[in-house]
Amino acid sequence: MTQKTDRASATREAILTTAERLFAEHGVFAVSNRQISEAAGQGNNAAVGYHFGTKADLVRAIARRHGEETERLRAAMVKQVAGSDDVRDWVGCLVRPAVEHLENLGSPTWFARFGAQVMTDPALRGIMVEEALSAPSLHQIRVGLDRCLPDLPPEVRAERADMARQLMVHMVAERERALAEGTPTPRTSWHDAATGLIDALTGLWLAPVTNPEGGTSR
């Protein structure tokens, strides 16, 4: 029974790793379950459906596979900056754990590009958003940012949150792609890349707000 369980676990891991890579490189709906099964070395073309169900279920499983470790790193960092009134501290809590997780995986990685593919897919984007919103540390970060920016109008706050998410998702995915292809990157390390992204996002959150009359409110 144990041997059977171990074999099933190894099959699931092979499918997850293969699906993540293929989805990252080609897009989710350009890749069939049959292609995933074959690339994962599974003779049974129904292996993906048997182990994970629908394609949406497979996407969720990949997201959770990385989300647990990222949340562990992020929760530790949030604990370190608890009570801070510095926007940069909270932006760092958003950026560094995700980047550190990728660095710890070693090269090449595919999760950043996988996330970018899913976030641009209307049918699957909700899965990534739902998984992210279930993380307790992200709620704490949002509260921390709100405390640092009490005068930021709600509509501007929402707009900049969208901008920050887009910048994070696609800049990290672009660096991951460049590393996988062996092309030059603006920064030499993941740590330095995270620093540059934190600089940019901190500036975004602290940028002046132009009111409808053309002046600035802050």
Steps between C-alpha positions, in 0.01 A plus 500: 500500500785737588678424174181576308454826688860602435459424130183707482673788680794486259259499205320807635829684548613415147172624357511824702857578399437422136171690481655806665783504245276446197242755616778754563655450158187462284196625692241297686248427228764433235605191697284188513481242777637248253809714441555536875463124556744416221758758610471376860576145384152366567379229266141564600374813322225534761752535784453876535124476532526203735735674742374861477161517331449805278764732362385763748561253782851439364572874488383536859722211610805665340418832668464334840820304452694829502263706713569315824873570499454859383250560779745360756772740385258793478351440846847506653581829328168657599575409860832685475343827377183489712389853593720671240383826343749470213342416165822338386485243780158378388592502132802290591266248662318469168806463281782323684324178610382420145843574357682314778284194436599499132867544589482209744357274229810542285511564127309449284163577658162533335259618769530874429423445130223258592346769721527760225325266254219424742449864603433597139247220452144617579381149579779419746612833644251467785680191627827686554321796658298274730808308610688824569215656696479192723852573632476667846825692451366684194214637707753626756703666224193674365418631847858618540499686169165660581640626829800652319282672238192628689434789259510294180152505343337155481480501121870592472589236756318235294659623178851490641444156647415382146811673362720347770366152432560532125854625552583224746355217292654597169839634612573185699378284209721693258809443714416132533466472122832674441680273746349189340609616154842622610441859386624809689305637797512855642597369845754229575311329782145430612568703814603806299207454262268500801662821627441673167139389494446617858648841408260533207191384689576724796518793261173393343316492833647835611447683168293820511130478417361737238149618581233562231580872496858429401676562830655246733345395827819363654 
